């Protein structure tokens, strides 16, 4: 399934990162812009700008600080209830869950 979090989640300070722990777009961009940047992680889409439904959908993480999560509490609670958002205590726990190097995640989040 595919879900793009509400603009509010990005607007309160959410950072979108790819499976390598890197930021890849301006989260305050339009839904069309953010979706295009997400889908462009697929080589076929990046070249043709047409989605091939037989391909796997790339996955991403929306990272919120505790203060950003509090600012978007209503949406955070909604997405958590639906099982689309998971709370982690600290960057180390996030990197562990993503199975990537903690230094990469820290570097991305400090940008």
Protein Blocks (a to p, Z undefined) as FASTA:
>chain_A
ZZdddfklmmnopacddfkopafbdfkbcfklmmmmmmmmpmklmmnopacfkbccdddd
ddddfklmmmmmmmmmmmmmnopaccdedjklmmmmnopafklmmmmmmZZ
